[in-house]
């Protein structure tokens, strides 16, 4: 599921990248690449099940990622925190 989530974020970012300078575009593409996205998630509080009940974390991750995967890029570009309570909870867990 993480690879589908990362791919969706990367795909949705493509439209916005067209207006950036080449150096900025390259940096953002690198950071948003599915491989880097997945690696960053593997180091996160949610992946490590840290700072919260593990079942709560798993539910938030699944719910948020599934929501993002099925949503339109327009909605994602407006902010994933607006998409679901699970995404808001996931952000809270990640920032602890």
Rosetta constraint file for C-alpha pairs under 8 A:
AtomPair CA 1 CA 5 HARMONIC 6.23 0.50
AtomPair CA 1 CA 65 HARMONIC 7.18 0.50
AtomPair CA 1 CA 66 HARMONIC 7.85 0.50
AtomPair CA 2 CA 6 HARMONIC 6.06 0.50
AtomPair CA 2 CA 38 HARMONIC 6.31 0.50
AtomPair CA 2 CA 65 HARMONIC 7.35 0.50
AtomPair CA 3 CA 7 HARMONIC 6.00 0.50
AtomPair CA 3 CA 34 HARMONIC 6.24 0.50
AtomPair CA 3 CA 35 HARMONIC 7.90 0.50
AtomPair CA 3 CA 38 HARMONIC 6.53 0.50
AtomPair CA 4 CA 8 HARMONIC 6.14 0.50
AtomPair CA 4 CA 69 HARMONIC 6.71 0.50
AtomPair CA 5 CA 9 HARMONIC 6.36 0.50
AtomPair CA 5 CA 65 HARMONIC 5.78 0.50
AtomPair CA 5 CA 66 HARMONIC 7.72 0.50
AtomPair CA 5 CA 68 HARMONIC 6.71 0.50
AtomPair CA 5 CA 69 HARMONIC 5.58 0.50
AtomPair CA 6 CA 10 HARMONIC 6.16 0.50
AtomPair CA 6 CA 32 HARMONIC 7.39 0.50
AtomPair CA 6 CA 33 HARMONIC 7.31 0.50
AtomPair CA 6 CA 34 HARMONIC 4.85 0.50
AtomPair CA 6 CA 37 HARMONIC 5.78 0.50
AtomPair CA 6 CA 38 HARMONIC 6.72 0.50
AtomPair CA 7 CA 11 HARMONIC 6.03 0.50
AtomPair CA 7 CA 33 HARMONIC 7.47 0.50
AtomPair CA 7 CA 34 HARMONIC 5.41 0.50
AtomPair CA 8 CA 12 HARMONIC 6.08 0.50
AtomPair CA 8 CA 68 HARMONIC 7.53 0.50
AtomPair CA 8 CA 69 HARMONIC 6.07 0.50
AtomPair CA 9 CA 13 HARMONIC 6.20 0.50
AtomPair CA 9 CA 32 HARMONIC 7.25 0.50
AtomPair CA 9 CA 76 HARMONIC 7.88 0.50
AtomPair CA 10 CA 14 HARMONIC 6.61 0.50
AtomPair CA 10 CA 29 HARMONIC 7.50 0.50
AtomPair CA 10 CA 32 HARMONIC 5.42 0.50
AtomPair CA 10 CA 33 HARMONIC 6.15 0.50
AtomPair CA 10 CA 34 HARMONIC 6.91 0.50
AtomPair CA 12 CA 16 HARMONIC 7.96 0.50
AtomPair CA 12 CA 73 HARMONIC 5.06 0.50
AtomPair CA 12 CA 74 HARMONIC 7.98 0.50
AtomPair CA 12 CA 76 HARMONIC 7.48 0.50
AtomPair CA 12 CA 77 HARMONIC 7.24 0.50
AtomPair CA 13 CA 17 HARMONIC 6.37 0.50
AtomPair CA 13 CA 77 HARMONIC 7.73 0.50
AtomPair CA 14 CA 18 HARMONIC 6.97 0.50
AtomPair CA 16 CA 20 HARMONIC 7.69 0.50
AtomPair CA 17 CA 25 HARMONIC 5.71 0.50
AtomPair CA 18 CA 25 HARMONIC 7.74 0.50
AtomPair CA 20 CA 24 HARMONIC 6.16 0.50
AtomPair CA 20 CA 25 HARMONIC 5.75 0.50
AtomPair CA 21 CA 25 HARMONIC 6.05 0.50
AtomPair CA 22 CA 26 HARMONIC 6.10 0.50
AtomPair CA 23 CA 27 HARMONIC 6.38 0.50
AtomPair CA 24 CA 28 HARMONIC 6.20 0.50
AtomPair CA 25 CA 29 HARMONIC 6.01 0.50
AtomPair CA 26 CA 30 HARMONIC 6.13 0.50
AtomPair CA 27 CA 31 HARMONIC 6.31 0.50
AtomPair CA 28 CA 32 HARMONIC 5.99 0.50
AtomPair CA 29 CA 33 HARMONIC 5.83 0.50
AtomPair CA 30 CA 36 HARMONIC 7.23 0.50
AtomPair CA 31 CA 36 HARMONIC 5.92 0.50
AtomPair CA 31 CA 37 HARMONIC 6.82 0.50
AtomPair CA 32 CA 36 HARMONIC 6.49 0.50
AtomPair CA 32 CA 37 HARMONIC 5.78 0.50
AtomPair CA 33 CA 37 HARMONIC 6.03 0.50
AtomPair CA 34 CA 38 HARMONIC 6.03 0.50
AtomPair CA 35 CA 39 HARMONIC 6.18 0.50
AtomPair CA 36 CA 40 HARMONIC 6.05 0.50
AtomPair CA 37 CA 41 HARMONIC 6.27 0.50
AtomPair CA 38 CA 42 HARMONIC 6.29 0.50
AtomPair CA 39 CA 43 HARMONIC 6.80 0.50
AtomPair CA 40 CA 44 HARMONIC 6.60 0.50
AtomPair CA 41 CA 46 HARMONIC 7.71 0.50
AtomPair CA 41 CA 47 HARMONIC 6.35 0.50
AtomPair CA 42 CA 47 HARMONIC 5.43 0.50
AtomPair CA 42 CA 48 HARMONIC 7.27 0.50
AtomPair CA 43 CA 47 HARMONIC 6.66 0.50
AtomPair CA 43 CA 48 HARMONIC 6.97 0.50
AtomPair CA 44 CA 48 HARMONIC 6.22 0.50
AtomPair CA 44 CA 94 HARMONIC 6.59 0.50
AtomPair CA 45 CA 49 HARMONIC 5.82 0.50
AtomPair CA 45 CA 50 HARMONIC 4.90 0.50
AtomPair CA 45 CA 51 HARMONIC 7.03 0.50
AtomPair CA 45 CA 93 HARMONIC 6.74 0.50
AtomPair CA 45 CA 94 HARMONIC 5.36 0.50
AtomPair CA 45 CA 96 HARMONIC 7.80 0.50
AtomPair CA 46 CA 50 HARMONIC 6.31 0.50
AtomPair CA 46 CA 57 HARMONIC 5.99 0.50
AtomPair CA 46 CA 58 HARMONIC 7.72 0.50
AtomPair CA 46 CA 61 HARMONIC 7.37 0.50
AtomPair CA 46 CA 90 HARMONIC 7.34 0.50
AtomPair CA 46 CA 93 HARMONIC 6.56 0.50
AtomPair CA 46 CA 94 HARMONIC 6.15 0.50
AtomPair CA 49 CA 53 HARMONIC 7.44 0.50
AtomPair CA 49 CA 54 HARMONIC 5.26 0.50
AtomPair CA 49 CA 57 HARMONIC 6.50 0.50
AtomPair CA 50 CA 54 HARMONIC 7.53 0.50
AtomPair CA 51 CA 93 HARMONIC 6.94 0.50
AtomPair CA 51 CA 96 HARMONIC 6.78 0.50
AtomPair CA 52 CA 56 HARMONIC 7.01 0.50
AtomPair CA 52 CA 57 HARMONIC 6.67 0.50
AtomPair CA 52 CA 93 HARMONIC 6.95 0.50
AtomPair CA 53 CA 57 HARMONIC 6.38 0.50
AtomPair CA 54 CA 58 HARMONIC 6.18 0.50
AtomPair CA 55 CA 59 HARMONIC 6.16 0.50
AtomPair CA 56 CA 60 HARMONIC 6.16 0.50
AtomPair CA 57 CA 61 HARMONIC 6.07 0.50
AtomPair CA 57 CA 90 HARMONIC 7.14 0.50
AtomPair CA 57 CA 93 HARMONIC 7.55 0.50
AtomPair CA 58 CA 62 HARMONIC 6.09 0.50
AtomPair CA 59 CA 63 HARMONIC 5.91 0.50
AtomPair CA 59 CA 86 HARMONIC 7.58 0.50
AtomPair CA 60 CA 64 HARMONIC 5.88 0.50
AtomPair CA 60 CA 86 HARMONIC 4.53 0.50
AtomPair CA 60 CA 87 HARMONIC 6.68 0.50
AtomPair CA 60 CA 89 HARMONIC 6.41 0.50
AtomPair CA 60 CA 90 HARMONIC 5.65 0.50
AtomPair CA 61 CA 65 HARMONIC 5.89 0.50
AtomPair CA 61 CA 86 HARMONIC 7.08 0.50
AtomPair CA 61 CA 87 HARMONIC 7.55 0.50
AtomPair CA 61 CA 90 HARMONIC 6.39 0.50
AtomPair CA 62 CA 66 HARMONIC 5.94 0.50
AtomPair CA 63 CA 67 HARMONIC 6.14 0.50
AtomPair CA 63 CA 86 HARMONIC 5.62 0.50
AtomPair CA 63 CA 87 HARMONIC 7.44 0.50
AtomPair CA 64 CA 68 HARMONIC 6.17 0.50
AtomPair CA 64 CA 84 HARMONIC 6.70 0.50
AtomPair CA 64 CA 85 HARMONIC 7.96 0.50
AtomPair CA 64 CA 86 HARMONIC 5.07 0.50
AtomPair CA 64 CA 87 HARMONIC 4.66 0.50
AtomPair CA 64 CA 90 HARMONIC 7.44 0.50
AtomPair CA 65 CA 69 HARMONIC 6.06 0.50
AtomPair CA 65 CA 87 HARMONIC 7.90 0.50
AtomPair CA 66 CA 70 HARMONIC 6.38 0.50
AtomPair CA 67 CA 71 HARMONIC 6.13 0.50
AtomPair CA 67 CA 83 HARMONIC 7.10 0.50
AtomPair CA 67 CA 84 HARMONIC 7.29 0.50
AtomPair CA 68 CA 76 HARMONIC 6.89 0.50
AtomPair CA 68 CA 80 HARMONIC 7.02 0.50
AtomPair CA 68 CA 83 HARMONIC 7.57 0.50
AtomPair CA 71 CA 75 HARMONIC 6.63 0.50
AtomPair CA 71 CA 76 HARMONIC 6.87 0.50
AtomPair CA 72 CA 76 HARMONIC 6.42 0.50
AtomPair CA 73 CA 77 HARMONIC 5.95 0.50
AtomPair CA 74 CA 78 HARMONIC 6.50 0.50
AtomPair CA 75 CA 79 HARMONIC 6.75 0.50
AtomPair CA 75 CA 80 HARMONIC 7.51 0.50
AtomPair CA 75 CA 83 HARMONIC 7.54 0.50
AtomPair CA 76 CA 80 HARMONIC 5.30 0.50
AtomPair CA 76 CA 83 HARMONIC 7.67 0.50
AtomPair CA 78 CA 82 HARMONIC 7.76 0.50
AtomPair CA 79 CA 83 HARMONIC 7.30 0.50
AtomPair CA 80 CA 84 HARMONIC 7.55 0.50
AtomPair CA 80 CA 87 HARMONIC 6.46 0.50
AtomPair CA 81 CA 85 HARMONIC 7.55 0.50
AtomPair CA 81 CA 87 HARMONIC 5.19 0.50
AtomPair CA 81 CA 88 HARMONIC 4.95 0.50
AtomPair CA 81 CA 91 HARMONIC 7.57 0.50
AtomPair CA 82 CA 87 HARMONIC 7.68 0.50
AtomPair CA 82 CA 88 HARMONIC 7.49 0.50
AtomPair CA 83 CA 87 HARMONIC 6.84 0.50
AtomPair CA 84 CA 88 HARMONIC 6.65 0.50
AtomPair CA 85 CA 89 HARMONIC 6.10 0.50
AtomPair CA 86 CA 90 HARMONIC 6.00 0.50
AtomPair CA 87 CA 91 HARMONIC 6.23 0.50
AtomPair CA 88 CA 92 HARMONIC 6.39 0.50
AtomPair CA 89 CA 93 HARMONIC 6.24 0.50
AtomPair CA 90 CA 94 HARMONIC 6.09 0.50
AtomPair CA 91 CA 95 HARMONIC 6.18 0.50
AtomPair CA 92 CA 96 HARMONIC 6.51 0.50
